[in-house]
């Protein structure tokens, strides 16, 4: 209503050129306001509200209870396991992502579109199915089960299985981020570097990597966030052994199922905190990227 | 160092990019590889650099076989059409790159690198940009930095791929004069690729005209321009008018006009085309000698100091273009629609059978 009033008060003389120009290219004021309003309402309902619920739930019974819940041995084991898995999975996917992006962007070969759609597969398959695939492959009754048990290797219901499914599920993030970037940049700078006498490795280190630096960091952040939160596939292959193969999301579910809501929320708050840190880093990266993008 | 290209072949699937090309490029000269797009000139340059592997044939620098040397060991300076400067490095770091990536044993000291880079930046007259990023420079400046970067490693040969292709006309003209002067100073054997015949004729010591992966003609710019070996070269090196002619025992006739063509002395009543450049046609207001070609003035175009007439004759399918100075044009007193008579001052007659497929000379 106040919007209507101000526009009614404005005489044509008061409208400067810039405003008129805007009018020609933009939607009316009320459309903009309501679109932004709807977006904000959605965000509040589906993101901010749950976040508040988690934090309130976690600290409802005081800091002592929260602390006890997150330092309890099973919780500590879950946190440690999650961080360990992330520390293994992210480097693996960095190597894989850079390799695939390099191959796709710099070389011509048959079946390239097929390879690109293969990379997307982990996004397309339901995590539960992913978990089952690996159980069938590596489980004691599975295809490789006999060979694995003969060599005393356990993958399913152990840390390696968790690493494998999480690595699989988060595989596309870095590659997806790098492929368009590298394709856009082409290979002229690399060629220039080679003609100047640099070896392939130096070219990669001094020219290719700095050129995709921001994309790579962005991909790592996304990969990291997803690796921490992965649930479905892990639930299947981990066997949910308390204090051993429970990651944080699994541990939270266990607590929740046992009606230990405060503890569940407390561990959730740690996971959420890690996610918030990730988002903060991501925003900083974007900001830095924009700033250096202007000067470089 | 001299460059020897020995029977180089290169195909991309079904497309023959370079078709058995052999060339000897003498030491210290600036050679232009001139041709339309798809003529194989860039592929040949990249094969010389080692950025592309030939299917067969050899590349030698100063008598030494380079065919199997890796691009980073060949010691070539390569300048790309779109500069290919390292975006994330300053101008100084770009120029210093070739020196800083050398193995520790061969790498000059920090101070020596700094001195060398600053000298090169002075050479390309851009020492004041040392701490800027490539994105802050204009296209012409970037290309000069790219050149300085290529020169920093003291290349045996300098290869330039359409170096001025991405620049606007005025900068291009300035830069190519500058390149010519620079080459006169440093005398490194250089090859540059261009599709612009004016650029090739103005800048180079030698011109190699290429078409469909083959060398059509090579020689000094003057030789190539004044004595084109075949219709393709004639058309590619500038605007040209085609007149229908008949050749009989060393004489070509275009209408009433006879032109001696001693090179075709054994031809008997053969159809031919006479190639005549617009500035090699004399336009007359009256047919005093009685053997000039009759024409009608269709349009008059004043382009700065010169005048281009378009005329129609019955001996050519297309309109004939004739160029003259404004002063000459005033003397003729011709108006649109007037009759005029044409006499070629110089021409080249090719028999119909060696007529190459039409190429729009630009």
Interface residues (C-beta under 8 A of the other chain):
Chain A: X188 X189 X191 X192 X193 X194 X195 X196 X197 X198 X199 X202 X206 X207 X210 X211 X213 X295 X296
Chain B: X49 X50 X51 X70 X71 X72 X73 X74 X75 X76 X77 X78 X80 X82 X84 X85 X86 X87 X88 X97 X98 X101 X102 X133 X135 X136 X146 X149 X150 X152 X153
